[in-house]
Amino acid sequence: MKATRTFDILERGIEIYNGRTVLAGKQNGGWIEYDIHAYIENSNYLSYGLLALGLNKGDKVATVSNNRPEWNFVDMAVSQTGMIHVPIYSTISNEEYKHILSHSESRIIFVENKALYERLQPIAAEIPNIIGIYTFVKSDGINFWEDIANNGKNKANHYKEELIKIKESVKPNDIATLIYTSGTTGLSKGVMLSHENILSNVIATSPRLPLAAGDKTLSFLPLCHVLERMVIYIYQYTGMTIYFAESMATIGDNIRELNINAFCAVPRVLEAVYDKIIAKGKDLSGIKKHIFFWAVNLGLRYEFDNKNGWVYDIQLKLARKLIFSKWQAALGGNLKLIISGGAALQPRLARVFWAAGIPVLEGYGLTETSPVISVNHFQEPNSVKFGSVGPILENVTVVIADDGEILMKGPNLMLGYFKDDELTKQAIDENGWFHTGDIGRIDDNRFLVITDRKKEIFKMSSGKYIAPQVIENKVKESFFIEQTMIVGENEKFVSALISPNFSFLHDWCSRHKIHFVNNKDLISLPEVIARYQKEINAINKQLGEFEQIKRFRIVEETWSSQTGELSPTLKLRRKILYDRYEPILEEIFGHAMEK
């Protein structure tokens, strides 16, 4: 059947799953699995229960939870009752929670556990529209999601016909979800996505991925992230079994246990996997260590279509047999592909994973575009290019504006920003073009390449323009560096703030018998500063003269979304970093920073 509303995926599932598991989550050491009939049943009971609570078509239902089957039950229950799902990150501030819950006019909240319930309860108490909070993990004395489902089950006969009528009334262009984009400054804005927005992207993207009914995937990127949300629909549309990771710490174990065929990740996850593999290589000795890094260096030169010649191909076959086969085994041994999005993937990582026989398909998009605009793929020959985000989807049109900004049109373009017509008009011009805010180009009349964020490009006092993300991505290729922010607007030279990879740095200090009291002491040691200068010198050789990093300062903090330096999608919050490190920046440039 043709799916035109997100909940149509359930009925389609009856045709394609053939008794196989759809969703699975781990409880008490064992996987609890749900076939399509259990999935539909739980979704229906929740729909009846929500109607019994007095909720109506158009009402907003919020979720704050890790990935689990119950999140999907709520998602489909909300969708087929014509309500609007508001998924929210669990790592945001109380101020942001209050903003989203009140601005979205949410009526009810489903949360992961007691800890989130206790955090959100006083916030919800100040918002009159909210009628209750329910947990996915049962706790004494706290509302449980099954309370709603069981009530719905008991009242099924009363609401069954009403649900059928509501489903028939839901149109493809109705709002399906309200996703709040974190941004890097200020409070988030609500993006309105319709059923058609999302499903047009599902249907256009799924043929580009070599996935099949019966394949298994592991889901661990937050389901409130539009990429994981859309990909989850692709998995269901295709007939795959979705296992939800127990936690971020168990991803590797879960992948190996289940022999996963595909998963979706942000580049930071792939960087962590690569760093862990390299760290193990460094622990080797003698000929084993030599062979390991010979294979890695070979992989870093990987090209498609035998461009490196027949000698390279023979060497690669040997490297795959001796070294890269172990990488594949560490990822379960059955991996068909990794989908990468959410931020720029370092080309060197893509090359080495492909060389290892682990295809990584990088794509590009925004919450406002549901999200995919382009993606590297297998559907046609010569459809992958390192350093690009792939060919543009067939149902999407992209043009590059005179100033280099990427503009797009397509059925996946949002309905607008919730309660903000002015902001919507700023984003979508009078000709219907959505201004992405990203700078890019189209290579070979086919491949979209992203170079930077329009708002983040700055001009030096010399008049030269700097694209900080390009430099930051090069800097983060160093094993010593976890995060960095490039600075220098209106200044004579470029500088960098560096948040170290403290785990790697501690190991390096141990090997070199360098002693320190704490991280504050560590980053001030002359040996450490000299080692980082060596890294910067190597990076500068890859940069134009005016782009080169003339000064840098190492900071003692690890930047994260929990501590506020990064957004929930792991992008730099530049204003927060500028404010926090203002004294260091003043010391670098020798004057007070302009506000």
N, C-alpha and C positions, 0 to 999 in steps of 0.2 A: 504494500500500500504506500501511497505518497504521504509523507509527513509534512503538514503545513503549520502545526502547532507543536510545541516541544513535547507535550504529553502524548502526541500521536506515536512517539517512539515506543511507548508501551504496547500499543496494539500491533505495531510492526514487529515487536519482539516476539509475539506469539508465533509469528510466521517463521522467524529466523533462528530462534534459540533452540528449538527442538529438545527441550528438557535440560539443556546445559545451565550451569550457574551463571547468573548475571552479576550479582554483587556479593562480596564476601568481606567480613571484618573479623579480626581475631579477638577472642575473649577467653580469658583463663587458659591461654596456651593452645587453643584450638580455633580453627576457622569456622565461623558461622556463615553458612551459604544460603543464598536466596535465589530461587529460579524465577522465571518471568511471572509465574502465577502468584508466588508469594510477594513479589515486588508490586504487582498490580493490587493484590489484596490489601497490603499494608497502606499503599497510597490511597486506595478508595476509603478504607476505614478512617484514615486521617482526614480526608476530604469531608466525610460525613461529620466527623467530630468538630472540625473547624466551623462548618455550617451550624452545627448544634450550639456552638459557643456564641452565635450571633454574627459571625463574620460574613461579609458579602463580597460579591464580585467587585474587584477594584481595590479591596483592602490590602494593606501591606503586611507581610509576615517576614520577620527578621530571623536570621540564623547566625550564631557565633559559635563555631565548632571546628574541630579538626575533621579530616575526611573520614567518613564512615557511612555504612549503608543507610542509616536513619536520615542522614542529610538528604539523600536522594529520595527517600519516601516523602519527606516534607516538600522537596522541590517539585515533585510530580503532583502531590496533593494540592499544592498552591496553584500550580499551573492549570490543572484541569478544573479548578473552581473559579478560574478567571481572576484570581488574586495575583498579587505581585510580590515576587521573592526579593528580599533585600539581604544578600549575604554580606557579612561583615567580618573583617579580620579580628583575631583574638589578641593581637599584639598592639593595638592602638591605645591612645591615651583616654582617660575618662572624659576629657573635654570633647574629643572626637566622637566617642560613643554617644554622648549627650546630643551633639550636633546631628549625627546621622539618624538616631532614633527619633528625634523630634522633627527634623526637617523632612524625613521620609514619611512621617505620620504612621509609623509602624503601630500595629494593634497588639501583636503578640510576639514573643521572642522564644526561640529554641536555642539552648546553649549546651555545650559539651557536658559540663559537670558541675559539681557543687561549688568549686572555686570560682568559676565564671558566674554562676548564679549569685553568689554572695557579692561579687564585684559589681554586677549590673543591677542588682535589686534596688540599692539606694538611688541609682541614676534613673531607673524606670519609675520609681515612686514619685519623681518630680515631673513625670510626663503623663498627664491625665489620659491620653489616648490609649496607653498600654494597659491591657486587661490581665496580663499574666506572663510569667516566665516558666518554661518547662525544660527539664534536662534530658539529655540522651542517656546519661549514666544514672542509674537509680540511686537515690540517697534518701534516707529516712526524713520524713517531714517536708519534703520538697516536691513540687509538682513534677510529674514524670510524663514523657511524651506518650507513653502507652495509655495513660489516663484518658487522653483525647481519643486515641485510636479505639480503645475498648468502649468508650461511650459511643463513638461512631458505629462500631460493630453492633452494639445493642439497638441503635436507632437506624440501622441500615434500611429497613423497609420504609421508614419515614422519608429518608433523604435520597434514596436511589434514583427515583424519577427526576427529582430536582437537579441532581448532579448531571444526569443525561442532558437535561435541557440547558444547563449552564455550559456544558462542553460544546453543545451545538451552537451556542451563542458566541463562543470565543472566536474571534477573527485573527487571521495571521498578522494583521497590523496592530493588534492590541499589545499593550506593554506586558512583557513577560517578566522582566526583572529590572531592578533599579540598582545599579552598581556604582558605589561611591569610589571615585578615583582619588588616591591619596595625594597626588601631586607632590611637589617638593617644597612648597611654601603654602601657608594658610590652611584653612579647613577644606575638606574634600567637597567635590561637586558630584551630584547624582546623575549618572548617565542612564537614559531611558532606552532600553533595548526591547524590540518587539520579538514575537515568535518568528516572524519572517526574517528579521535581522540575523538571528542566531542560526536558524535552520538553513538559510541561504549559504551561510558560511560552512556549516556542517556538510552540506551536499556538494559544495564546490571543492572543499578541501579533502574530503575522505578518499576520492579516487587517487589522489596524489600520494597516499601513504600505502605501502604494501602490506596491509593488514587484512585479515580474513576471519570469518566466523570461526569460533573455537580458539582463537589466539587468546593469550593471557597478558594482562597488563597490571602494573602496580601504580597506584595513584598516591602521590604524597605532596605535590604542590597544592597549596590551599585552594579548595573549591570555590572560594570567594574571588579568586583570581580568574579573570575572564578566559585566559588561555586554557587552564585546566578544566574549567566549566565546559567550554566548547568541545574540548578533546574528549571529555567524559561522554558527551552526547555522540561524538563520532564512534567511540567504542561501542556504545549501545546500538547505534544505527547499523554498525557492522556486524554485531552479534558476538562481541568479545566478552570474556569474563574479566571483571574488574575487582582486583584485590586492593584493599585499602591498607597502607602501611601502618604498622602499630605505632611507630613514632619515627622521627627523622633519624634517630640513632640506630634503628633496625632496618633501614632501607636495604643495605647490602645483604643482610641475612635473609630478608624476605625475598629479594630478587633470586638469590641462590636456591632457597627452599622451594620456590614455586616455578623455577625455570621460565621466567618472564620473557615474553616475546617483544615487548615494547614498553617504553615509559616516556613521560614528558618531564623535562627538567629546565631550570634556568641555568645559564652559564656558570653561576657560582657553584652549583652542585657538581658540574662536570670538572670545574677547576679543582674542587676538593677531592674528587675521585682520582684525577691525574696526579695531584700533589701526594696523595697517599701511596699511589703506585710508585712514584719516583722516590719517595722516602724509603720504601722497601728496597728499591734498587740500590740506594746509597748504603744500605746496611750490608749488601753483599761484599764479597772480597775476591781478589784474584781474577781469574778468567771469567767467572760468572758475572762479576760486575762489569767487566769489559764488554762481554757479549750483550748484556742488558742495555747498556747505554749506546752501543753500536746500533741496536735495533731501534731505540728511541730516536736517535739522530737520523736514522734512515726514514723513520715514520714522519719526522718533521719536514722531510723533503717530498712527501707524497704528492703525486699529480695523477689526474685521471687520464685514461686512454693511452697508457704506456708512453707518456711524454718523456719519462726519464730514461727510456731505452730498455733493451732486453737484459742488460747486465743488472740494472736496478731491479727488474722484475724477478730475476733469479734470487737476488739477495733478499727481496721482500718475502718470497716464499719461504726461505730459510728462517727469516726473522719471525714470521708468523708461526712456524713450526716450533721454534725454540723458545720464543718469548711471548709473542702476542696471543698464542693459544691459552696461556695462563691468564691474560687479561680477560679473554672471553669467558673462561671458566669462572673467574671472580664475579662476572656479571651473569652467571647462570648457565652460560653455554648455548642458549637458544635465542639470543637477542637479535631481532631483525632490524631494529632501528631505535634511535633516541630522537625525540622531538625537542628542539631547543628554541626557546623564545623568552621574551620579557626583558632582554638586554642583549648587547652585542656579544657574540661569541668570538673569542680570539681565533683567528684563522689557524694558528699553529695547533690548537687543540683539535679543531675539526680535522686537520690533516692527519694527526697522529692516531686519532680514533678510527678514521677511515682506513688508514694503513693497517691497523690492528684487526680489521674486519668487523668493525662496529660502526655502521653508518650513523652519522649525526645530521639530521635535516634541520637547518636553521630557517626560521620564518620571521615575519615582521607584521606588526599590527598594533592597534591600540584598543583600549576598552571601547572607545567610541565607534570602532569598526568591527566589533563582535567576534574575534579581534583580527582575523587574518586578512592581510592585503596581498602578501606574497609569501612563497615558501619554496625552498629547494625540494626537489622530488624525483621519483623514479618513473613517473607516468610516461614520460617521453625521454628519448636519448638526449644526452648533453643538457640536462636540466639541473645540474648542481655546479655551483661555482664558489670556491673558497673566497671568503671576504664579502660575499653577497648574501642577501636574504631571499634569493631565488626569483624565479619568474612570477609575474603578477597573475593573480587568479583570473580565470576567463570571464567571470561576471563582474570584475572590478576594473575601473578605468583610472589610470594614474597619469598625471602630467607633472613636470617639474617647472615651477614658477621661475620668473626671471631672477629672483634672489636665491634660487636653489631649493626653496621649500617644496616638499612633496605634497601635492594636492590629490584627493581621490573622490570618486563617486562610485556608488554601487548599492545593491540591495541590503548589504550588511551595515550601511551607515546608520547610526543611531537616529532615534526620533528627535532627540535634543536633550538639553540639560533640564532636569526637573526643577520647576518653579524659577527658571532663569532664562527668559526669552532673550535678554540682552547678550548674555554669554553665548547662547546658541547662535545668535546672529554674527557674533565675532568669529565663531568657529566655522560656520557654514555660510559662505558668501551668497550674494543675490543670484548667482548662476548655479548654485547647488554644490559647489566644490567645498569639500571639507579640508581645512588647513591643518595638517598634522602637527606642525611645529617642528618637524624633523627636516634636516637638510640632507639631500641625497642626489643621486644621479642614476641613469639607466645605462648599463654597460652592454655592449653587443646587441643593442636594440631589444634586450630581453631581461637582463638581470638587474634587479633593484639593489643599489648599494647605499647604505646609510652612513653619513659621515659625522653628523652631530645634531644636537638640539639647537634650534634657531635661537632660543632665548639664552643659551649658555655660551654661545660664541662671543668672545670679547675682543676689543681693540686695545692694543698696546699704545704707549705714548708715541711710538714711532709711526703709528698708523697701520701697522701690520695686524691682521686678524688671526686669532688663535682659536682652534676648535679643541676645547679641553678634553672631550671624551676620547678623541683619537689618541692623544698623548697618554691619558689615564689608562687606556686599555693596554698600551705598550708597557707602561710602568708595572701594571699588575701581572705581567708575564713573569716577573721575578718571583722566585720562591720565597724571597725574604719579605715580600710586600703583600699585605692583605687588601688594603684600600689606599687610595690616594686622591687628593683634590689638587688640581692644577689651578694656580692663581696668577694674576699679573695684569688685570684690567687697568688701563691708563698708567701702567708702570713701564720702566725701561727694559725689564727682563721678566722671564717666566720663572716661577718658583713652584715648589710642591710641599704640601703637607702629607706625611706618610704615616699610616697606621700599620705597624708591622704584622707579619704572620708570626705571632709570638711562639707558637708551637715549633715552627721550623727554626726560628732564631734561638730558642732555648737549646734545641738539639745541636745547632752549630756551635754555640758557646760551650756546651758540654764536650764536644769533640775537640775544641781548641783550648780546653781547660781555662775558660774565662769565667770568673766568679762574679756574682752580683747579688745584691740584697733583694731587690724587687724590680719591676719593670721600669719604674722611674729612674732607678739607679742604672739599669741596663742600657737605656737609650742614650745615656750621657757618656758612656764609656768610649774612649778614643778609638779602640779597636772596632767597635760596632759602627761608629760613625764612618770610619774609614772603609768598612766593608760595604756600607750603603752607598758611599761615594763611588765605589767601584761599580756597583749596579747602575747608578745614575750615569756614569761615564759611558757604560756600554749602551744604555738606552739612547743617550744623546747622539751616538754615532748613526742612529736610525732616523734622526730628526733634522729638519732644516735648521739653519743657524739661528734664526730668530725664534724657533720653537724650543730650542734647547733649554733644559732646566739649569739655571745658574746657581740657585740656592735651594736647599730643602731643609726641612725640620722634621724630625721623628717625634711623634706624640706617644704618650704612654697608654692611651685608651684604645680599646678595640671597638670599632664602630659597628653598630647593629641597629636593627629596627626597634629592638626593645629599649635601647638607650637613647634613641631619637636621632642619631646621625644619618640613618638610612630610612627610606620609606619602607612600607611593608613589602614592596616589590624590589627592595634592595638597591634603590637609586639614591645617589647622594642628596641629602637635604642641605644644599649649599648655603642658604642663609643661616641655618642653625650652626653650621660649621664655621662660617665667617664670624658670627657673633662669639662662639665659644673660644675660638683661637685668635681673637682680635689682638691680644698682646703679642703673640708670636708673629703675626702678620706685620704688626707695626715694627717689630724688631728686624724682620727680614727686609722691609722696604725703607726703614729709617724715617717713618713719619706716621702720623695718626691716619687711620683708615677713614675714608669718606663714608658717610651713612647714606 
